[in-house]
């Protein structure tokens, strides 16, 4: 995994989410963004994950014009 976006309907739940995230990824966790959002349905948490199949794919992802300055 390279990136995880977590959207919380109530940002006061951040500590609980961070604790669970730490259990799932005890070492070398992927980059994470956590934001608050106004739910449009019944969901209180939305999670989006970007994953790659191999380390070689990571080097390809990091070589485009979007990676300038890295």
Rosetta blueprint (number, residue, H / E / L):
1 X L
2 X L
3 X E
4 X E
5 X E
6 X E
7 X E
8 X E
9 X L
10 X L
11 X H
12 X H
13 X H
14 X H
15 X H
16 X H
17 X H
18 X H
19 X H
20 X H
21 X H
22 X H
23 X H
24 X H
25 X L
26 X L
27 X L
28 X L
29 X L
30 X L
31 X E
32 X E
33 X E
34 X E
35 X E
36 X E
37 X L
38 X L
39 X L
40 X L
41 X L
42 X L
43 X L
44 X L
45 X E
46 X E
47 X E
48 X E
49 X E
50 X E
51 X L
52 X L
53 X L
54 X L
55 X H
56 X H
57 X H
58 X H
59 X H
60 X H
61 X H
62 X L
63 X L
64 X L
65 X H
66 X H
67 X H
68 X L
69 X L
70 X L
